[in-house]
Amino acid sequence: MLGTMLAALFTRPWARRIIGAALAALTAVLFLFNLRRAGERAGRAAERFETLKAVTHAQCQMLEEAARRPRSRDDLLDRPRDGEF
C-alpha cells in the first residue's frame, strides 16, 4: 500500500519538483555541516601544532642550558671566581 502511494506520488510532476528541491536543500545543509566539522578539526589541529611548537621551544631551551652547565664541582667553583654565574 505504501509502495503504491509513493509510486503515485512520484508520477506527478509537481511532487517530483518538490522532492528534487528537498533533496537539493538536504544536500546543501549536509555540505554546510561537513564544512563546519572540517573547520573544527582544522582549529584543533592548529591548536595542537601551537602547543607542540611551544613544548619543542621549551625543550630546546632546556637542552641549551644543560649544554652550558658545569661538568664537575671544580668547574662549578671556577665560575664565580672567573666572574661568571
N, C-alpha and C positions, 0 to 999 in steps of 0.2 A: 504494500500500500504506500509506504513512504517512497519507494523507488519510483512508482508511477507518478506520484505527486511531484517529485524532483524532476522527472523526465518531462512532465507537462510544463513545469516552470522554466526549464532550460530551452524549450521550444519558442518561448515568447521573446521577441527582440528587446523589449524594454527590460525584461528580467536579466537577460544576458548583459546588457549595458550596465545595469546596477551591480551585478556580480563582478563584472570586469573592473568597475570603479572601486568597489570594495576591496578587491584583490590588490589593485594598484595602491590604495591607501594603506593597506596592511603591509605591503612590501616597503613603502616609504617609512612607515613607523618602525618596522623591524630594522631597516637600514640605519635610522637615526639612533636607535638603541645600541646597535653594534658600534657606531661611531663613538657613542658615549663610553661604552666599555673599553674601547681601544684607547681613548683619551685617558681614562683612569689608569689603565695598565701602563701607558707611557709616563704618566705622572709618578707612579710608584717606581718605575724603573729609573727615572731621573733622580728621585729621592735616594734610592739605593746607591746610585752612582756617586752622588754628592757625599753620602756617608762614607762610602768606600774611599773616596778621594781624601776626605779628612783623616780617616784612620791611617791610610798609607802615608800621608804627610807627617802625622804624629810618629809613626814607626820609623820613618827616615830620620826625623829629628833625634829620636832615642838612639838610633844606631850611630849617628854622627857624634853625639855626646859620649857614647860608650867607646868610640874610637879614640877620643881625646882624653880618656880617663887615665889616671896614673897607673902604671903597671905593677908597681911594688910600693912597699912602705917608704923606701928611700926616695922614690920619685915623688911620693906624697909630701914628704918633708922638704924636698928640694924646691917645690913650687913656691911656698911662701917666702923662702929665702931668696928666690930669684925675682920676687915681686909679682908673681902671678897667683891667681887663685883658681 
